[in-house]
Amino acid sequence: MLLTMFLLGLVYAGFVAIFLAAGAGATLMLVIIGAMVFAQLFLSDKIALRAMGAREVSPEEAPGLHALIERLCIQADLPKPKVAVADLEMPNAFALGRSQKKATVCATTGIMNLLSPAELEGVMAHELAHVKNRDVLVMTIASFFASVAAMITQFGFIFGGGMGGGDDDEGPGFLAVLLVSLLVYVISFFLMLALSRYREFSADRGAALTTGRPSALSSALMKISGQMQTVPQQDLRAAGEMNAFFIVPTSVKGAIQSIFSTHPSMDQRIARLGELERQLQA
């Protein structure tokens, strides 16, 4: 994970250096991207919950789920997040929020009906591990310059170099920025996917250590991925934009050891949890 973040840093440092050397006037674009990142940090959780049809529930409405999360928070030394439930048959769970004190964890009714109490505990511990690791904040920061590069590339191809407002934009300086932006976007795209996969491994490990039962999380992952294949395709496509946040992506088949996946393959996750189970038993 550290190596991937280091490589991202090198790519972005080179991007900024070439950007400045070319004298590109894209102040307005940087302001726009900054506003987008701000909105992603402060509004994305509300937008995502609304998109999933989820709502915050009180301890009276979901006493079992609240008690489970409260117990896990004590074990993980975390402040208790908001608890939400999405009335969906698709079995899944996710966590949102820019900080530990502003987090929300959500489970679908499908996953609560599918899993045993121990398995559900493993899943929610995984989501709380994301909260503890501040993964939403990490990925938002990691994607900042990739967003800048993507917008420069898009606007450059559409408007033919009118970003900076000067005649020099059509010259070598602008072309250099455009080509470097495209390269930065492509490289950072794959590096961020790799970072996302490593953070899933980290959350799996955090959940297993919190509960002391890696096998319960393994069982939950296998049940969820198996059940996912019975969910109607239109429901999976509708939830596809949330794949990066789900414990198991909706495109289970496409997630098998692919450089285009936000999650590691199920085989890899199960194998690592099995190894951790043996270590804990020893």
BALUM-876007 format. One record per residue: residue number from 1; residue in one letter; y, x, z of N, C-alpha, C, O in turn. Coordinates in steps of 0.05 Angstrom, whole numbers, plus 5000, padded with zeros to 4 digits. Example, Ala and Ser with C-alpha at 12.3 -4.5 7.8 and 13.67 -1.06 7.14 Angstrom:
BEGIN
PT  nr rest n_py n_px n_pz ca_py ca_px ca_pz c_py c_px c_pz o_py o_px o_pz
PT   1    A 4886 5264 5156  4910  5246  5156 4934 5264 5156 4934 5285 5169
PT   2    S 4955 5257 5142  4979  5273  5143 5001 5258 5157 5023 5268 5161
This chain:
BEGIN
PT  nr rest n_py n_px n_pz ca_py ca_px ca_pz c_py c_px c_pz o_py o_px o_pz
PT   1    M 4976 5017 5000  5000  5000  5000 5025 5017 5000 5044 5012 4985
PT   2    L 5025 5038 5016  5048  5057  5018 5052 5071 4991 5074 5074 4982
PT   3    L 5029 5079 4978  5031  5093  4952 5043 5074 4932 5061 5082 4916
PT   4    T 5035 5049 4931  5046  5030  4912 5075 5026 4916 5091 5025 4897
PT   5    M 5084 5023 4941  5112  5019  4947 5128 5044 4940 5151 5042 4931
PT   6    F 5116 5068 4944  5130  5092  4937 5134 5094 4906 5155 5101 4897
PT   7    L 5113 5086 4891  5115  5086  4862 5136 5066 4853 5152 5071 4834
PT   8    L 5137 5043 4866  5158  5023  4859 5186 5035 4864 5204 5031 4848
PT   9    G 5189 5049 4886  5214  5061  4893 5222 5082 4872 5246 5083 4864
PT  10    L 5203 5098 4862  5209  5118  4841 5218 5104 4816 5238 5112 4803
PT  11    V 5204 5083 4808  5211  5068  4784 5239 5057 4786 5255 5059 4767
PT  12    Y 5246 5045 4809  5272  5032  4812 5294 5053 4814 5316 5049 4804
PT  13    A 5288 5076 4827  5308  5097  4828 5315 5108 4801 5338 5112 4794
PT  14    G 5294 5112 4784  5299  5120  4756 5315 5100 4741 5332 5106 4724
PT  15    F 5308 5074 4746  5322  5052  4732 5352 5053 4739 5369 5051 4721
PT  16    V 5359 5055 4764  5387  5055  4773 5401 5079 4761 5424 5077 4752
PT  17    A 5388 5103 4761  5401  5127  4751 5408 5124 4721 5430 5131 4713
PT  18    I 5389 5114 4706  5394  5111  4677 5414 5089 4672 5431 5091 4654
PT  19    F 5413 5068 4688  5432  5046  4686 5461 5056 4690 5478 5049 4674
PT  20    L 5465 5073 4711  5491  5083  4716 5500 5104 4695 5523 5104 4687
PT  21    A 5481 5121 4687  5487  5141  4667 5496 5129 4641 5512 5140 4626
PT  22    A 5484 5105 4634  5491  5093  4609 5518 5078 4610 5528 5069 4590
PT  23    G 5529 5075 4635  5554  5062  4638 5553 5032 4632 5573 5020 4623
PT  24    A 5530 5020 4637  5527  4991  4631 5543 4975 4651 5541 4979 4675
PT  25    G 5559 4956 4640  5575  4939  4658 5561 4913 4663 5565 4893 4648
PT  26    A 5544 4912 4683  5529  4888  4688 5533 4879 4717 5514 4870 4730
PT  27    T 5558 4882 4726  5564  4874  4754 5558 4844 4759 5547 4837 4780
PT  28    L 5566 4828 4740  5562  4799  4743 5532 4793 4745 5524 4776 4760
PT  29    M 5516 4807 4729  5487  4802  4729 5475 4810 4756 5458 4795 4766
PT  30    L 5485 4832 4768  5475  4840  4794 5482 4820 4815 5467 4814 4834
PT  31    V 5506 4808 4812  5515  4787  4831 5497 4763 4829 5489 4751 4849
PT  32    I 5490 4756 4804  5473  4732  4799 5445 4737 4811 5434 4720 4824
PT  33    I 5434 4762 4806  5408  4768  4817 5409 4768 4847 5390 4759 4860
PT  34    G 5431 4779 4859  5433  4779  4888 5433 4750 4899 5421 4745 4920
PT  35    A 5446 4732 4885  5446  4704  4894 5418 4692 4892 5410 4676 4909
PT  36    M 5403 4700 4871  5376  4690  4868 5358 4700 4890 5342 4684 4901
PT  37    V 5361 4725 4898  5345  4736  4920 5353 4722 4946 5335 4716 4962
PT  38    F 5378 4718 4950  5387  4704  4974 5375 4676 4975 5365 4667 4996
PT  39    A 5375 4662 4953  5363  4635  4952 5333 4636 4957 5322 4619 4970
PT  40    Q 5320 4657 4946  5291  4660  4950 5285 4664 4980 5265 4654 4990
PT  41    L 5301 4679 4993  5297  4685  5022 5302 4661 5039 5287 4656 5058
PT  42    F 5323 4646 5033  5332  4625  5052 5324 4597 5043 5325 4578 5060
PT  43    L 5317 4593 5018  5311  4566  5009 5282 4563 4998 5273 4540 4995
PT  44    S 5269 4585 4992  5243  4583  4978 5222 4568 4995 5205 4553 4984
PT  45    D 5223 4571 5022  5203  4557  5038 5206 4526 5036 5186 4512 5034
PT  46    K 5231 4517 5036  5235  4488  5034 5227 4478 5006 5215 4457 5004
PT  47    I 5234 4493 4986  5227  4485  4958 5197 4485 4955 5186 4466 4943
PT  48    A 5183 4505 4965  5154  4507  4962 5140 4484 4977 5121 4472 4966
PT  49    L 5149 4478 5001  5137  4456  5016 5141 4430 5002 5122 4413 5001
PT  50    R 5164 4426 4991  5169  4401  4976 5152 4399 4951 5142 4378 4944
PT  51    A 5149 4422 4937  5133  4422  4913 5103 4416 4919 5090 4404 4903
PT  52    M 5094 4424 4942  5066  4419  4950 5063 4392 4964 5040 4384 4971
PT  53    G 5084 4377 4967  5082  4351  4981 5075 4354 5010 5063 4337 5022
PT  54    A 5083 4377 5022  5076  4383  5050 5099 4373 5068 5122 4372 5060
PT  55    R 5092 4367 5093  5112  4360  5112 5105 4372 5139 5082 4376 5146
PT  56    E 5126 4378 5154  5122  4389  5181 5110 4368 5199 5118 4345 5199
PT  57    V 5090 4376 5215  5077  4357  5233 5081 4365 5262 5084 4389 5268
PT  58    S 5082 4346 5280  5086  4351  5308 5059 4355 5322 5038 4349 5310
PT  59    P 5059 4365 5346  5033  4368  5361 5019 4341 5365 4995 4341 5367
PT  60    E 5034 4320 5367  5022  4293  5370 5008 4285 5344 4987 4271 5345
PT  61    E 5019 4293 5321  5007  4285  5295 4982 4302 5288 4963 4292 5276
PT  62    A 4983 4327 5295  4960  4345  5289 4955 4363 5313 4960 4387 5313
PT  63    P 4944 4351 5335  4940  4366  5360 4920 4390 5357 4925 4411 5368
PT  64    G 4899 4386 5341  4879  4407  5338 4890 4431 5323 4886 4454 5331
PT  65    L 4905 4426 5302  4917  4448  5286 4938 4463 5302 4939 4487 5301
PT  66    H 4954 4448 5317  4975  4461  5333 4962 4478 5355 4971 4500 5360
PT  67    A 4941 4468 5368  4928  4483  5389 4916 4508 5378 4917 4529 5391
PT  68    L 4903 4506 5355  4891  4530  5342 4912 4551 5336 4908 4575 5343
PT  69    I 4934 4543 5324  4955  4562  5317 4969 4574 5341 4975 4597 5342
PT  70    E 4973 4557 5362  4985  4567  5386 4967 4589 5399 4977 4609 5409
PT  71    R 4941 4584 5399  4923  4604  5411 4923 4630 5395 4923 4651 5406
PT  72    L 4923 4627 5368  4923  4651  5351 4950 4667 5355 4949 4691 5354
PT  73    C 4972 4653 5358  4998  4666  5362 4998 4682 5388 5009 4704 5389
PT  74    I 4985 4671 5409  4983  4686  5434 4967 4712 5430 4974 4733 5439
PT  75    Q 4944 4709 5415  4927  4732  5410 4941 4753 5393 4938 4777 5396
PT  76    A 4957 4744 5373  4971  4762  5355 4998 4770 5364 5012 4786 5350
PT  77    D 5007 4760 5387  5034  4767  5398 5056 4759 5378 5073 4775 5371
PT  78    L 5055 4733 5370  5074  4722  5351 5088 4698 5362 5075 4683 5377
PT  79    P 5113 4693 5355  5125  4667  5362 5112 4645 5345 5104 4650 5322
PT  80    K 5109 4622 5357  5095  4600  5342 5112 4591 5319 5135 4584 5322
PT  81    P 5101 4590 5294  5116  4581  5271 5116 4551 5269 5103 4537 5285
PT  82    K 5131 4540 5251  5129  4512  5244 5102 4506 5232 5091 4524 5218
PT  83    V 5091 4483 5236  5065  4476  5226 5068 4453 5206 5081 4432 5213
PT  84    A 5057 4455 5182  5059  4435  5162 5032 4428 5151 5013 4444 5152
PT  85    V 5029 4404 5140  5004  4395  5128 5011 4383 5100 5030 4368 5097
PT  86    A 4995 4390 5080  4998  4379  5053 4974 4361 5048 4951 4369 5051
PT  87    D 4979 4336 5041  4958  4317  5037 4946 4321 5009 4951 4306 4990
PT  88    L 4929 4341 5006  4917  4348  4981 4887 4353 4985 4878 4363 5005
PT  89    E 4871 4345 4965  4842  4351  4966 4836 4380 4962 4816 4390 4972
PT  90    M 4853 4394 4948  4849  4423  4943 4849 4438 4969 4869 4437 4984
PT  91    P 4827 4452 4975  4826  4467  5001 4842 4493 4999 4835 4511 4984
PT  92    N 4863 4495 5014  4879  4519  5014 4898 4520 5038 4902 4500 5052
PT  93    A 4911 4543 5041  4931  4546  5063 4950 4568 5054 4943 4585 5037
PT  94    F 4974 4568 5065  4994  4588  5058 5014 4590 5080 5017 4573 5097
PT  95    A 5029 4612 5079  5051  4618  5099 5076 4624 5084 5076 4636 5062
PT  96    L 5099 4615 5095  5125  4620  5083 5144 4629 5104 5139 4625 5128
PT  97    G 5167 4640 5096  5188  4647  5115 5195 4676 5114 5178 4693 5109
PT  98    R 5221 4681 5117  5232  4708  5114 5228 4726 5139 5230 4750 5137
PT  99    S 5221 4713 5162  5218  4729  5186 5197 4715 5204 5189 4692 5199
PT 100    Q 5189 4728 5226  5170  4717  5244 5181 4692 5258 5166 4674 5265
PT 101    K 5207 4691 5262  5219  4668  5277 5226 4645 5258 5232 4623 5267
PT 102    K 5225 4650 5232  5232  4629  5212 5208 4622 5195 5212 4614 5172
PT 103    A 5184 4625 5205  5160  4621  5189 5150 4592 5190 5155 4578 5209
PT 104    T 5135 4585 5170  5120  4560  5169 5092 4566 5158 5089 4579 5138
PT 105    V 5072 4555 5172  5045  4557  5161 5036 4529 5154 5041 4509 5168
PT 106    C 5021 4527 5131  5014  4501  5121 4984 4501 5113 4974 4520 5102
PT 107    A 4971 4480 5120  4943  4476  5112 4941 4449 5097 4955 4430 5104
PT 108    T 4923 4448 5077  4919  4422  5064 4898 4406 5079 4882 4417 5094
PT 109    T 4899 4380 5075  4878  4363  5088 4851 4371 5077 4831 4368 5091
PT 110    G 4850 4380 5052  4824  4388  5040 4811 4411 5055 4787 4410 5060
PT 111    I 4827 4431 5063  4815  4454  5077 4807 4446 5106 4787 4457 5116
PT 112    M 4822 4428 5118  4815  4421  5145 4790 4404 5146 4775 4404 5166
PT 113    N 4785 4389 5125  4760  4373  5123 4736 4390 5115 4714 4383 5122
PT 114    L 4741 4412 5101  4719  4428  5090 4708 4448 5110 4684 4452 5112
PT 115    L 4725 4461 5126  4717  4483  5142 4709 4475 5170 4718 4455 5181
PT 116    S 4693 4492 5182  4686  4489  5211 4710 4500 5227 4727 4514 5216
PT 117    P 4711 4494 5253  4733  4504  5269 4736 4534 5268 4759 4545 5267
PT 118    A 4714 4549 5269  4715  4578  5269 4726 4588 5242 4741 4608 5241
PT 119    E 4717 4575 5220  4726  4583  5193 4756 4577 5190 4771 4594 5179
PT 120    L 4765 4554 5199  4793  4547  5197 4810 4566 5214 4832 4573 5206
PT 121    E 4799 4574 5237  4813  4594  5253 4817 4620 5238 4839 4632 5239
PT 122    G 4797 4629 5223  4799  4653  5207 4820 4651 5186 4835 4670 5181
PT 123    V 4821 4627 5173  4841  4623  5152 4869 4623 5163 4887 4636 5151
PT 124    M 4874 4609 5185  4901  4608  5196 4909 4635 5208 4933 4642 5208
PT 125    A 4890 4650 5218  4896  4677  5227 4904 4695 5204 4922 4712 5207
PT 126    H 4892 4691 5180  4901  4705  5156 4930 4699 5149 4945 4717 5143
PT 127    E 4937 4673 5151  4965  4666  5144 4984 4677 5165 5006 4685 5158
PT 128    L 4976 4677 5190  4993  4688  5211 4996 4718 5208 5017 4730 5215
PT 129    A 4976 4731 5197  4978  4760  5192 4999 4765 5170 5014 4785 5172
PT 130    H 5001 4748 5150  5023  4750  5130 5050 4748 5144 5068 4762 5138
PT 131    V 5052 4729 5163  5077  4725  5178 5083 4751 5194 5106 4760 5193
PT 132    K 5063 4761 5208  5068  4785  5224 5076 4809 5208 5092 4825 5216
PT 133    N 5064 4811 5184  5071  4834  5166 5096 4829 5150 5104 4847 5134
PT 134    R 5109 4806 5153  5133  4799  5138 5129 4802 5108 5146 4813 5094
PT 135    D 5107 4791 5098  5100  4795  5070 5119 4782 5051 5124 4792 5029
PT 136    V 5129 4758 5058  5148  4744  5040 5173 4761 5036 5183 4764 5014
PT 137    L 5183 4773 5058  5207  4790  5057 5201 4815 5040 5217 4823 5024
PT 138    V 5178 4827 5045  5170  4852  5031 5169 4847 5001 5180 4863 4985
PT 139    M 5155 4826 4993  5153  4820  4964 5179 4812 4951 5184 4818 4928
PT 140    T 5197 4799 4966  5223  4791  4956 5239 4816 4950 5252 4819 4929
PT 141    I 5240 4835 4970  5255  4860  4966 5242 4877 4944 5257 4888 4928
PT 142    A 5216 4877 4943  5202  4893  4922 5208 4883 4894 5208 4898 4875
PT 143    S 5214 4857 4892  5218  4845  4865 5247 4846 4856 5253 4837 4834
PT 144    F 5265 4856 4873  5294  4854  4867 5301 4867 4840 5312 4855 4822
PT 145    F 5294 4893 4838  5302  4908  4814 5285 4899 4790 5294 4901 4767
PT 146    A 5261 4889 4795  5245  4878  4773 5259 4854 4762 5258 4849 4738
PT 147    S 5271 4838 4779  5286  4814  4770 5310 4823 4754 5317 4810 4733
PT 148    V 5324 4843 4764  5347  4854  4749 5338 4863 4721 5351 4856 4701
PT 149    A 5317 4878 4720  5307  4889  4694 5298 4866 4676 5304 4867 4652
PT 150    A 5285 4846 4687  5276  4823  4670 5300 4808 4659 5299 4800 4635
PT 151    M 5321 4804 4675  5344  4790  4665 5359 4806 4644 5369 4795 4624
PT 152    I 5362 4832 4648  5375  4849  4628 5360 4848 4602 5372 4845 4580
PT 153    T 5333 4850 4604  5317  4849  4579 5320 4822 4565 5324 4821 4541
PT 154    Q 5319 4801 4580  5321  4774  4568 5349 4769 4555 5350 4761 4533
PT 155    F 5370 4776 4570  5397  4772  4560 5403 4791 4537 5417 4784 4518
PT 156    G 5392 4815 4539  5396  4834  4517 5384 4825 4491 5397 4828 4470
PT 157    F 5360 4815 4492  5347  4805  4467 5361 4780 4456 5363 4776 4432
PT 158    I 5370 4763 4475  5382  4738  4466 5410 4742 4455 5416 4731 4434
PT 159    F 5426 4757 4470  5454  4760  4462 5460 4786 4447 5483 4791 4439
PT 160    G 5441 4803 4443  5445  4826  4427 5464 4846 4439 5478 4861 4424
PT 161    G 5466 4848 4466  5482  4869  4478 5509 4860 4487 5527 4877 4491
PT 162    G 5514 4834 4490  5540  4826  4498 5543 4824 4528 5561 4810 4537
PT 163    M 5527 4838 4543  5527  4835  4572 5552 4848 4584 5564 4837 4602
PT 164    G 5560 4871 4574  5581  4885  4587 5609 4878 4577 5629 4885 4590
PT 165    G 5610 4865 4555  5636  4856  4545 5651 4877 4529 5674 4872 4522
PT 166    G 5640 4900 4524  5654  4921  4509 5640 4928 4483 5617 4921 4479
PT 167    D 5655 4942 4465  5644  4949  4440 5621 4969 4443 5604 4971 4426
PT 168    D 5622 4985 4464  5602  5006  4468 5574 4994 4474 5554 5009 4473
PT 169    D 5574 4968 4481  5548  4957  4489 5528 4957 4466 5504 4956 4471
PT 170    E 5538 4959 4441  5520  4959  4418 5509 4987 4413 5491 4990 4396
PT 171    G 5519 5007 4427  5512  5034  4421 5487 5044 4435 5472 5027 4447
PT 172    P 5482 5070 4435  5459  5081  4447 5456 5075 4477 5434 5072 4488
PT 173    G 5479 5074 4491  5479  5068  4520 5465 5042 4526 5448 5040 4543
PT 174    F 5473 5021 4511  5461  4995  4515 5431 4995 4508 5415 4984 4522
PT 175    L 5425 5007 4485  5397  5008  4477 5379 5022 4498 5357 5014 4503
PT 176    A 5390 5044 4510  5375  5058  4531 5370 5040 4555 5348 5039 4565
PT 177    V 5391 5025 4563  5388  5007  4586 5368 4985 4579 5351 4978 4596
PT 178    L 5369 4974 4555  5351  4953  4547 5322 4962 4547 5304 4949 4558
PT 179    L 5317 4986 4535  5290  4996  4534 5279 5003 4562 5256 4998 4568
PT 180    V 5296 5016 4578  5288  5023  4605 5283 4998 4622 5264 4997 4638
PT 181    S 5299 4978 4618  5296  4953  4632 5269 4940 4626 5254 4931 4643
PT 182    L 5262 4940 4600  5236  4929  4592 5213 4945 4604 5194 4934 4614
PT 183    L 5216 4972 4604  5195  4989  4615 5192 4985 4645 5170 4983 4656
PT 184    V 5215 4983 4659  5215  4979  4688 5202 4953 4695 5187 4951 4714
PT 185    Y 5209 4932 4679  5197  4906  4685 5167 4906 4682 5152 4896 4699
PT 186    V 5157 4918 4661  5128  4919  4656 5113 4935 4678 5093 4926 4689
PT 187    I 5124 4959 4684  5111  4976  4705 5112 4962 4732 5092 4961 4747
PT 188    S 5136 4952 4739  5138  4939  4766 5122 4914 4768 5113 4907 4789
PT 189    F 5118 4900 4746  5101  4876  4745 5073 4882 4755 5062 4868 4772
PT 190    F 5062 4903 4744  5034  4911  4752 5034 4923 4780 5015 4919 4795
PT 191    L 5054 4938 4787  5055  4950  4814 5058 4928 4835 5046 4930 4857
PT 192    M 5074 4907 4829  5077  4886  4849 5051 4869 4852 5045 4860 4873
PT 193    L 5037 4866 4830  5011  4853  4832 4992 4869 4849 4977 4858 4866
PT 194    A 4992 4896 4846  4975  4913  4862 4984 4911 4891 4967 4910 4909
PT 195    L 5010 4911 4896  5020  4909  4924 5011 4882 4936 5003 4881 4960
PT 196    S 5012 4861 4920  5003  4835  4930 4974 4835 4937 4966 4824 4958
PT 197    R 4957 4848 4921  4929  4850  4927 4924 4865 4953 4907 4858 4969
PT 198    Y 4938 4888 4956  4935  4904  4981 4943 4888 5005 4931 4890 5027
PT 199    R 4963 4871 5003  4973  4856  5026 4953 4833 5033 4951 4825 5056
PT 200    E 4938 4824 5013  4916  4805  5019 4894 4819 5035 4883 4807 5054
PT 201    F 4887 4843 5027  4868  4859  5043 4878 4862 5072 4862 4859 5091
PT 202    S 4903 4869 5074  4915  4873  5100 4914 4848 5118 4908 4849 5141
PT 203    A 4920 4825 5105  4920  4800  5120 4891 4792 5128 4886 4782 5150
PT 204    D 4872 4798 5110  4843  4793  5117 4836 4810 5142 4823 4800 5160
PT 205    R 4843 4835 5141  4836  4853  5163 4850 4843 5189 4838 4843 5211
PT 206    G 4876 4836 5187  4890  4827  5210 4878 4802 5222 4876 4800 5247
PT 207    A 4869 4784 5205  4856  4759  5215 4830 4765 5229 4824 4754 5250
PT 208    A 4814 4783 5217  4788  4790  5228 4791 4804 5255 4776 4798 5273
PT 209    L 4811 4821 5258  4815  4834  5284 4827 4815 5305 4821 4818 5329
PT 210    T 4843 4796 5296  4854  4776  5315 4832 4758 5326 4831 4753 5351
PT 211    T 4815 4748 5309  4794  4729  5318 4769 4743 5328 4754 4732 5344
PT 212    G 4765 4768 5318  4740  4783  5325 4716 4773 5310 4693 4780 5317
PT 213    R 4720 4756 5289  4698  4745  5274 4704 4747 5244 4711 4727 5231
PT 214    P 4700 4771 5232  4704  4773  5203 4685 4755 5187 4693 4745 5166
PT 215    S 4661 4750 5198  4642  4734  5183 4652 4705 5180 4645 4692 5160
PT 216    A 4667 4695 5199  4678  4668  5197 4698 4666 5174 4698 4646 5159
PT 217    L 4715 4686 5171  4733  4686  5148 4719 4689 5122 4726 4676 5102
PT 218    S 4698 4706 5121  4682  4709  5097 4670 4682 5088 4670 4675 5065
PT 219    S 4658 4668 5108  4646  4642  5102 4667 4623 5092 4662 4607 5073
PT 220    A 4691 4623 5104  4713  4606  5095 4721 4612 5066 4724 4593 5050
PT 221    L 4724 4637 5059  4732  4645  5033 4711 4635 5012 4719 4626 4991
PT 222    M 4686 4639 5018  4665  4630  4999 4665 4600 4996 4662 4589 4974
PT 223    K 4669 4585 5018  4670  4556  5017 4694 4546 5000 4691 4529 4983
PT 224    I 4717 4559 5005  4741  4551  4990 4738 4556 4961 4744 4539 4944
PT 225    S 4729 4580 4953  4726  4587  4925 4706 4569 4911 4709 4562 4888
PT 226    G 4684 4562 4926  4664  4545  4914 4675 4517 4910 4670 4504 4889
PT 227    Q 4689 4507 4930  4700  4480  4928 4723 4478 4907 4727 4457 4896
PT 228    M 4737 4500 4903  4759  4500  4884 4750 4493 4856 4765 4481 4841
PT 229    Q 4726 4499 4850  4716  4494  4823 4710 4464 4818 4706 4456 4795
PT 230    T 4710 4448 4839  4706  4419  4837 4733 4404 4836 4733 4380 4831
PT 231    V 4755 4418 4841  4781  4405  4841 4789 4400 4812 4786 4418 4795
PT 232    P 4800 4376 4805  4809  4371  4778 4829 4392 4768 4846 4402 4782
PT 233    Q 4826 4400 4742  4842  4421  4731 4872 4415 4731 4888 4433 4735
PT 234    Q 4879 4390 4729  4907  4383  4729 4920 4388 4756 4943 4396 4758
PT 235    D 4904 4384 4778  4914  4390  4804 4917 4420 4809 4936 4429 4821
PT 236    L 4897 4436 4798  4899  4465  4800 4923 4476 4785 4937 4494 4795
PT 237    R 4928 4465 4761  4951  4475  4745 4977 4468 4759 4996 4483 4758
PT 238    A 4978 4444 4772  5003  4436  4785 5009 4454 4808 5033 4458 4815
PT 239    A 4989 4465 4821  4993  4483  4844 4993 4512 4837 4996 4530 4854
PT 240    G 4990 4518 4811  4986  4546  4802 5009 4564 4809 5005 4588 4813
PT 241    E 5034 4553 4810  5057  4571  4816 5057 4581 4844 5072 4599 4851
PT 242    M 5040 4569 4862  5039  4578  4889 5016 4598 4894 5010 4605 4917
PT 243    N 5003 4607 4873  4979  4624  4875 4984 4648 4893 4967 4656 4909
PT 244    A 5008 4660 4890  5013  4685  4905 5013 4680 4935 5009 4699 4951
PT 245    F 5018 4655 4944  5019  4649  4972 4993 4638 4983 4988 4640 5007
PT 246    F 4975 4627 4966  4950  4616  4976 4931 4637 4986 4932 4660 4978
PT 247    I 4913 4629 5004  4893  4647  5014 4872 4653 4992 4861 4675 4990
PT 248    V 4867 4633 4975  4850  4636  4952 4865 4624 4928 4873 4600 4929
PT 249    P 4868 4639 4906  4883  4628  4883 4868 4605 4870 4844 4603 4872
PT 250    T 4883 4588 4857  4871  4565  4844 4853 4573 4820 4834 4560 4814
PT 251    S 4861 4595 4807  4845  4605  4784 4824 4625 4794 4827 4649 4791
PT 252    V 4804 4614 4807  4784  4631  4820 4770 4650 4800 4767 4674 4806
PT 253    K 4763 4639 4776  4749  4656  4757 4767 4679 4747 4757 4701 4743
PT 254    G 4793 4673 4743  4811  4693  4733 4819 4714 4754 4831 4734 4747
PT 255    A 4811 4709 4779  4819  4728  4800 4798 4749 4805 4801 4765 4824
PT 256    I 4777 4750 4789  4755  4769  4794 4764 4796 4783 4762 4802 4759
PT 257    Q 4773 4813 4801  4779  4841  4795 4795 4843 4769 4786 4855 4750
PT 258    S 4819 4832 4769  4836  4834  4746 4863 4846 4754 4874 4840 4775
PT 259    I 4874 4863 4736  4900  4874  4742 4922 4854 4740 4945 4859 4747
PT 260    F 4915 4830 4729  4935  4809  4727 4934 4789 4750 4947 4769 4750
PT 261    S 4918 4796 4771  4914  4777  4793 4931 4785 4817 4935 4808 4823
PT 262    T 4940 4764 4832  4955  4769  4857 4936 4774 4880 4945 4783 4901
PT 263    H 4910 4768 4876  4890  4771  4898 4868 4790 4889 4862 4792 4865
PT 264    P 4855 4804 4908  4832  4820  4902 4809 4801 4894 4810 4777 4899
PT 265    S 4788 4812 4882  4765  4795  4875 4752 4786 4901 4753 4799 4922
PT 266    M 4738 4763 4899  4725  4752  4923 4703 4772 4933 4699 4775 4957
PT 267    D 4689 4785 4914  4668  4804  4922 4680 4826 4939 4668 4835 4959
PT 268    Q 4703 4837 4931  4716  4858  4946 4724 4849 4974 4720 4864 4993
PT 269    R 4735 4826 4975  4744  4816  5002 4720 4812 5020 4721 4819 5044
PT 270    I 4699 4800 5010  4675  4795  5026 4663 4822 5035 4654 4824 5058
PT 271    A 4662 4841 5016  4650  4867  5023 4666 4881 5045 4654 4892 5063
PT 272    R 4692 4880 5044  4709  4893  5064 4706 4879 5091 4705 4892 5112
PT 273    L 4705 4853 5091  4701  4838  5116 4674 4844 5128 4671 4845 5152
PT 274    G 4653 4847 5111  4627  4854  5120 4626 4881 5133 4613 4885 5154
PT 275    E 4640 4900 5121  4641  4927  5133 4656 4926 5160 4648 4940 5179
PT 276    L 4677 4910 5162  4691  4908  5187 4674 4894 5208 4675 4901 5232
PT 277    E 4658 4875 5200  4640  4862  5219 4620 4882 5230 4615 4882 5254
PT 278    R 4610 4900 5213  4591  4920  5223 4605 4939 5242 4593 4948 5262
PT 279    Q 4630 4946 5236  4644  4964  5254 4649 4952 5281 4646 4965 5302
PT 280    L 4656 4926 5281  4662  4912  5306 4636 4909 5323 4637 4912 5347
PT 281    Q 4614 4904 5310  4589  4901  5324 4580 4928 5336 4567 4929 5357
PT 282    A 4586 4950 5322  4578  4976  5332 4595 4985 5356 4591 5006 5366
